[in-house]
């Protein structure tokens, strides 16, 4: 179990740490204090949906 956990954990960290368009948008909205909760919920939900689709084998 540990042999699959560590690479998966490292991959998730690299996905979170990379400043992409979505992360830059979330940071910008947070700094402006505009619609912070809806933006965070939408981005987290879409990430969870896409990760789930990838795990399930769609794409």
Gaussian input, Z-matrix of N, CA and C with variables (Angstrom, degrees):
# hf/3-21g

backbone

0 1
 N
 C     1     B1
 C     2     B2     1     A1
 N     3     B3     2     A2     1     D1
 C     4     B4     3     A3     2     D2
 C     5     B5     4     A4     3     D3
 N     6     B6     5     A5     4     D4
 C     7     B7     6     A6     5     D5
 C     8     B8     7     A7     6     D6
 N     9     B9     8     A8     7     D7
 C    10    B10     9     A9     8     D8
 C    11    B11    10    A10     9     D9
 N    12    B12    11    A11    10    D10
 C    13    B13    12    A12    11    D11
 C    14    B14    13    A13    12    D12
 N    15    B15    14    A14    13    D13
 C    16    B16    15    A15    14    D14
 C    17    B17    16    A16    15    D15
 N    18    B18    17    A17    16    D16
 C    19    B19    18    A18    17    D17
 C    20    B20    19    A19    18    D18
 N    21    B21    20    A20    19    D19
 C    22    B22    21    A21    20    D20
 C    23    B23    22    A22    21    D21
 N    24    B24    23    A23    22    D22
 C    25    B25    24    A24    23    D23
 C    26    B26    25    A25    24    D24
 N    27    B27    26    A26    25    D25
 C    28    B28    27    A27    26    D26
 C    29    B29    28    A28    27    D27
 N    30    B30    29    A29    28    D28
 C    31    B31    30    A30    29    D29
 C    32    B32    31    A31    30    D30
 N    33    B33    32    A32    31    D31
 C    34    B34    33    A33    32    D32
 C    35    B35    34    A34    33    D33
 N    36    B36    35    A35    34    D34
 C    37    B37    36    A36    35    D35
 C    38    B38    37    A37    36    D36
 N    39    B39    38    A38    37    D37
 C    40    B40    39    A39    38    D38
 C    41    B41    40    A40    39    D39
 N    42    B42    41    A41    40    D40
 C    43    B43    42    A42    41    D41
 C    44    B44    43    A43    42    D42
 N    45    B45    44    A44    43    D43
 C    46    B46    45    A45    44    D44
 C    47    B47    46    A46    45    D45
 N    48    B48    47    A47    46    D46
 C    49    B49    48    A48    47    D47
 C    50    B50    49    A49    48    D48
 N    51    B51    50    A50    49    D49
 C    52    B52    51    A51    50    D50
 C    53    B53    52    A52    51    D51
 N    54    B54    53    A53    52    D52
 C    55    B55    54    A54    53    D53
 C    56    B56    55    A55    54    D54
 N    57    B57    56    A56    55    D55
 C    58    B58    57    A57    56    D56
 C    59    B59    58    A58    57    D57
 N    60    B60    59    A59    58    D58
 C    61    B61    60    A60    59    D59
 C    62    B62    61    A61    60    D60
 N    63    B63    62    A62    61    D61
 C    64    B64    63    A63    62    D62
 C    65    B65    64    A64    63    D63
 N    66    B66    65    A65    64    D64
 C    67    B67    66    A66    65    D65
 C    68    B68    67    A67    66    D66
 N    69    B69    68    A68    67    D67
 C    70    B70    69    A69    68    D68
 C    71    B71    70    A70    69    D69
 N    72    B72    71    A71    70    D70
 C    73    B73    72    A72    71    D71
 C    74    B74    73    A73    72    D72
 N    75    B75    74    A74    73    D73
 C    76    B76    75    A75    74    D74
 C    77    B77    76    A76    75    D75
 N    78    B78    77    A77    76    D76
 C    79    B79    78    A78    77    D77
 C    80    B80    79    A79    78    D78
 N    81    B81    80    A80    79    D79
 C    82    B82    81    A81    80    D80
 C    83    B83    82    A82    81    D81
 N    84    B84    83    A83    82    D82
 C    85    B85    84    A84    83    D83
 C    86    B86    85    A85    84    D84
 N    87    B87    86    A86    85    D85
 C    88    B88    87    A87    86    D86
 C    89    B89    88    A88    87    D87
 N    90    B90    89    A89    88    D88
 C    91    B91    90    A90    89    D89
 C    92    B92    91    A91    90    D90
 N    93    B93    92    A92    91    D91
 C    94    B94    93    A93    92    D92
 C    95    B95    94    A94    93    D93
 N    96    B96    95    A95    94    D94
 C    97    B97    96    A96    95    D95
 C    98    B98    97    A97    96    D96
 N    99    B99    98    A98    97    D97
 C   100   B100    99    A99    98    D98
 C   101   B101   100   A100    99    D99
 N   102   B102   101   A101   100   D100
 C   103   B103   102   A102   101   D101
 C   104   B104   103   A103   102   D102
 N   105   B105   104   A104   103   D103
 C   106   B106   105   A105   104   D104
 C   107   B107   106   A106   105   D105
 N   108   B108   107   A107   106   D106
 C   109   B109   108   A108   107   D107
 C   110   B110   109   A109   108   D108
 N   111   B111   110   A110   109   D109
 C   112   B112   111   A111   110   D110
 C   113   B113   112   A112   111   D111
 N   114   B114   113   A113   112   D112
 C   115   B115   114   A114   113   D113
 C   116   B116   115   A115   114   D114
 N   117   B117   116   A116   115   D115
 C   118   B118   117   A117   116   D116
 C   119   B119   118   A118   117   D117
 N   120   B120   119   A119   118   D118
 C   121   B121   120   A120   119   D119
 C   122   B122   121   A121   120   D120
 N   123   B123   122   A122   121   D121
 C   124   B124   123   A123   122   D122
 C   125   B125   124   A124   123   D123
 N   126   B126   125   A125   124   D124
 C   127   B127   126   A126   125   D125
 C   128   B128   127   A127   126   D126
 N   129   B129   128   A128   127   D127
 C   130   B130   129   A129   128   D128
 C   131   B131   130   A130   129   D129
 N   132   B132   131   A131   130   D130
 C   133   B133   132   A132   131   D131
 C   134   B134   133   A133   132   D132
 N   135   B135   134   A134   133   D133
 C   136   B136   135   A135   134   D134
 C   137   B137   136   A136   135   D135
 N   138   B138   137   A137   136   D136
 C   139   B139   138   A138   137   D137
 C   140   B140   139   A139   138   D138
 N   141   B141   140   A140   139   D139
 C   142   B142   141   A141   140   D140
 C   143   B143   142   A142   141   D141
 N   144   B144   143   A143   142   D142
 C   145   B145   144   A144   143   D143
 C   146   B146   145   A145   144   D144
 N   147   B147   146   A146   145   D145
 C   148   B148   147   A147   146   D146
 C   149   B149   148   A148   147   D147
 N   150   B150   149   A149   148   D148
 C   151   B151   150   A150   149   D149
 C   152   B152   151   A151   150   D150
 N   153   B153   152   A152   151   D151
 C   154   B154   153   A153   152   D152
 C   155   B155   154   A154   153   D153
 N   156   B156   155   A155   154   D154
 C   157   B157   156   A156   155   D155
 C   158   B158   157   A157   156   D156
 N   159   B159   158   A158   157   D157
 C   160   B160   159   A159   158   D158
 C   161   B161   160   A160   159   D159
 N   162   B162   161   A161   160   D160
 C   163   B163   162   A162   161   D161
 C   164   B164   163   A163   162   D162
 N   165   B165   164   A164   163   D163
 C   166   B166   165   A165   164   D164
 C   167   B167   166   A166   165   D165
 N   168   B168   167   A167   166   D166
 C   169   B169   168   A168   167   D167
 C   170   B170   169   A169   168   D168
 N   171   B171   170   A170   169   D169
 C   172   B172   171   A171   170   D170
 C   173   B173   172   A172   171   D171
 N   174   B174   173   A173   172   D172
 C   175   B175   174   A174   173   D173
 C   176   B176   175   A175   174   D174

   B1=1.4433
   B2=1.5242
   B3=1.3166
   B4=1.4558
   B5=1.5230
   B6=1.3381
   B7=1.4612
   B8=1.5203
   B9=1.3062
   B10=1.4654
   B11=1.5259
   B12=1.3368
   B13=1.4606
   B14=1.5215
   B15=1.3205
   B16=1.4625
   B17=1.5286
   B18=1.3401
   B19=1.4670
   B20=1.5315
   B21=1.3212
   B22=1.4628
   B23=1.5153
   B24=1.3286
   B25=1.4592
   B26=1.5249
   B27=1.3259
   B28=1.4614
   B29=1.5257
   B30=1.3205
   B31=1.4577
   B32=1.5200
   B33=1.3220
   B34=1.4645
   B35=1.5279
   B36=1.3192
   B37=1.4631
   B38=1.5214
   B39=1.3260
   B40=1.4633
   B41=1.5168
   B42=1.3238
   B43=1.4584
   B44=1.5199
   B45=1.3182
   B46=1.4589
   B47=1.5259
   B48=1.3234
   B49=1.4563
   B50=1.5215
   B51=1.2984
   B52=1.4592
   B53=1.5271
   B54=1.3181
   B55=1.4629
   B56=1.5210
   B57=1.2965
   B58=1.4522
   B59=1.5101
   B60=1.3159
   B61=1.4600
   B62=1.5272
   B63=1.3307
   B64=1.4659
   B65=1.5247
   B66=1.3259
   B67=1.4643
   B68=1.5212
   B69=1.3256
   B70=1.4629
   B71=1.5265
   B72=1.3299
   B73=1.4630
   B74=1.5249
   B75=1.3282
   B76=1.4663
   B77=1.5297
   B78=1.3245
   B79=1.4666
   B80=1.5216
   B81=1.3252
   B82=1.4657
   B83=1.5267
   B84=1.3363
   B85=1.4617
   B86=1.5257
   B87=1.3195
   B88=1.4586
   B89=1.5169
   B90=1.3285
   B91=1.4631
   B92=1.5204
   B93=1.3227
   B94=1.4697
   B95=1.5264
   B96=1.3365
   B97=1.4674
   B98=1.5286
   B99=1.3265
   B100=1.4601
   B101=1.5254
   B102=1.3135
   B103=1.4647
   B104=1.5309
   B105=1.3124
   B106=1.4624
   B107=1.5279
   B108=1.3221
   B109=1.4653
   B110=1.5268
   B111=1.3388
   B112=1.4736
   B113=1.5332
   B114=1.3257
   B115=1.4680
   B116=1.5236
   B117=1.3230
   B118=1.4678
   B119=1.5242
   B120=1.3348
   B121=1.4649
   B122=1.5242
   B123=1.3196
   B124=1.4618
   B125=1.5294
   B126=1.3110
   B127=1.4641
   B128=1.5275
   B129=1.3182
   B130=1.4645
   B131=1.5234
   B132=1.3281
   B133=1.4650
   B134=1.5106
   B135=1.3364
   B136=1.4627
   B137=1.5256
   B138=1.3320
   B139=1.4673
   B140=1.5245
   B141=1.3281
   B142=1.4645
   B143=1.5211
   B144=1.3240
   B145=1.4637
   B146=1.5288
   B147=1.3209
   B148=1.4621
   B149=1.5281
   B150=1.3244
   B151=1.4657
   B152=1.5197
   B153=1.3324
   B154=1.4637
   B155=1.5151
   B156=1.3350
   B157=1.4621
   B158=1.5276
   B159=1.3265
   B160=1.4616
   B161=1.5164
   B162=1.3178
   B163=1.4629
   B164=1.5200
   B165=1.3366
   B166=1.4617
   B167=1.5291
   B168=1.3196
   B169=1.4528
   B170=1.5146
   B171=1.3152
   B172=1.4656
   B173=1.5136
   B174=1.3062
   B175=1.4589
   B176=1.4591
   A1=111.21
   A2=116.36
   A3=120.11
   A4=111.33
   A5=116.94
   A6=119.53
   A7=111.93
   A8=118.65
   A9=120.16
   A10=111.70
   A11=117.48
   A12=120.45
   A13=111.56
   A14=117.49
   A15=120.57
   A16=113.03
   A17=120.16
   A18=118.16
   A19=112.79
   A20=117.27
   A21=119.94
   A22=111.89
   A23=116.20
   A24=120.61
   A25=110.64
   A26=117.33
   A27=120.87
   A28=110.97
   A29=117.04
   A30=120.40
   A31=111.09
   A32=117.35
   A33=119.63
   A34=111.09
   A35=117.76
   A36=119.93
   A37=111.68
   A38=117.23
   A39=118.91
   A40=111.12
   A41=117.76
   A42=120.10
   A43=111.25
   A44=117.11
   A45=120.81
   A46=110.74
   A47=117.18
   A48=120.58
   A49=113.21
   A50=117.93
   A51=120.02
   A52=109.11
   A53=116.59
   A54=120.29
   A55=107.45
   A56=114.76
   A57=121.39
   A58=109.75
   A59=115.74
   A60=120.95
   A61=111.38
   A62=116.56
   A63=119.60
   A64=110.85
   A65=117.37
   A66=120.25
   A67=111.38
   A68=116.94
   A69=120.12
   A70=110.55
   A71=116.75
   A72=120.79
   A73=111.05
   A74=116.84
   A75=120.43
   A76=110.26
   A77=117.63
   A78=120.73
   A79=111.56
   A80=117.10
   A81=120.97
   A82=110.97
   A83=116.62
   A84=120.19
   A85=110.69
   A86=117.16
   A87=120.26
   A88=112.45
   A89=116.40
   A90=119.75
   A91=111.69
   A92=116.80
   A93=121.09
   A94=112.13
   A95=116.37
   A96=123.28
   A97=111.32
   A98=115.69
   A99=121.84
   A100=109.48
   A101=117.47
   A102=123.54
   A103=112.05
   A104=117.14
   A105=121.24
   A106=111.53
   A107=117.89
   A108=120.35
   A109=112.57
   A110=119.94
   A111=118.27
   A112=113.02
   A113=116.85
   A114=120.25
   A115=110.37
   A116=116.75
   A117=120.57
   A118=110.59
   A119=116.79
   A120=119.91
   A121=111.75
   A122=116.85
   A123=120.35
   A124=111.16
   A125=117.23
   A126=120.33
   A127=111.52
   A128=117.47
   A129=120.13
   A130=110.59
   A131=116.73
   A132=120.25
   A133=112.62
   A134=116.48
   A135=118.82
   A136=111.09
   A137=117.23
   A138=119.99
   A139=110.80
   A140=116.87
   A141=120.56
   A142=111.02
   A143=116.84
   A144=120.96
   A145=111.22
   A146=117.00
   A147=120.30
   A148=111.85
   A149=117.65
   A150=120.16
   A151=109.89
   A152=116.78
   A153=120.54
   A154=112.29
   A155=116.73
   A156=120.28
   A157=110.80
   A158=116.43
   A159=119.70
   A160=112.39
   A161=116.35
   A162=120.49
   A163=110.52
   A164=116.59
   A165=120.74
   A166=112.39
   A167=117.21
   A168=120.06
   A169=114.94
   A170=118.07
   A171=120.95
   A172=108.86
   A173=117.07
   A174=120.58
   A175=110.61
   D1=-39.25
   D2=-178.25
   D3=-66.83
   D4=-29.64
   D5=-179.23
   D6=-68.08
   D7=-26.66
   D8=176.41
   D9=-94.76
   D10=-23.83
   D11=-179.12
   D12=-69.21
   D13=-46.44
   D14=-175.02
   D15=-62.95
   D16=-47.61
   D17=176.67
   D18=-63.44
   D19=-37.26
   D20=177.70
   D21=-65.46
   D22=-41.08
   D23=178.08
   D24=-65.00
   D25=-42.59
   D26=178.63
   D27=-64.17
   D28=-39.81
   D29=178.46
   D30=-64.11
   D31=-42.59
   D32=179.71
   D33=-65.67
   D34=-35.78
   D35=176.48
   D36=-64.81
   D37=-41.18
   D38=179.37
   D39=-67.28
   D40=-33.42
   D41=177.34
   D42=-68.69
   D43=-36.27
   D44=-179.51
   D45=-75.40
   D46=-40.27
   D47=-174.52
   D48=-74.89
   D49=-25.51
   D50=-179.47
   D51=-69.40
   D52=127.25
   D53=178.89
   D54=-86.92
   D55=99.86
   D56=177.25
   D57=-103.70
   D58=-170.01
   D59=-178.11
   D60=-62.73
   D61=-42.05
   D62=-178.44
   D63=-66.74
   D64=-45.49
   D65=-179.11
   D66=-65.63
   D67=-38.52
   D68=177.31
   D69=-63.77
   D70=-39.05
   D71=178.19
   D72=-64.51
   D73=-44.84
   D74=179.30
   D75=-62.85
   D76=-43.24
   D77=177.83
   D78=-62.56
   D79=-43.01
   D80=-179.79
   D81=-62.60
   D82=-45.15
   D83=179.55
   D84=-64.90
   D85=-37.10
   D86=178.29
   D87=-66.43
   D88=-41.38
   D89=178.75
   D90=-67.35
   D91=-34.40
   D92=177.33
   D93=-78.94
   D94=-15.27
   D95=-175.81
   D96=58.83
   D97=41.43
   D98=179.09
   D99=-114.85
   D100=119.18
   D101=173.53
   D102=52.85
   D103=43.25
   D104=-173.25
   D105=-64.53
   D106=-51.59
   D107=-176.50
   D108=-63.04
   D109=-47.16
   D110=178.36
   D111=-61.66
   D112=-38.11
   D113=-180.00
   D114=-65.63
   D115=-45.18
   D116=-179.58
   D117=-64.43
   D118=-44.46
   D119=179.95
   D120=-64.08
   D121=-41.97
   D122=179.51
   D123=-64.71
   D124=-45.21
   D125=-179.17
   D126=-67.74
   D127=-42.20
   D128=178.72
   D129=-65.73
   D130=-40.58
   D131=178.55
   D132=-65.06
   D133=-42.84
   D134=179.55
   D135=-67.79
   D136=-37.63
   D137=176.01
   D138=-62.46
   D139=-44.97
   D140=179.72
   D141=-62.79
   D142=-40.84
   D143=178.74
   D144=-63.75
   D145=-44.92
   D146=-179.39
   D147=-69.03
   D148=-38.97
   D149=176.76
   D150=-64.58
   D151=-42.87
   D152=177.52
   D153=-61.70
   D154=-40.56
   D155=178.02
   D156=-64.56
   D157=-39.13
   D158=177.94
   D159=-66.43
   D160=-41.18
   D161=178.70
   D162=-65.84
   D163=-36.71
   D164=-179.29
   D165=-75.21
   D166=-12.11
   D167=176.48
   D168=100.59
   D169=11.37
   D170=176.87
   D171=-87.84
   D172=96.37
   D173=177.85
   D174=102.41

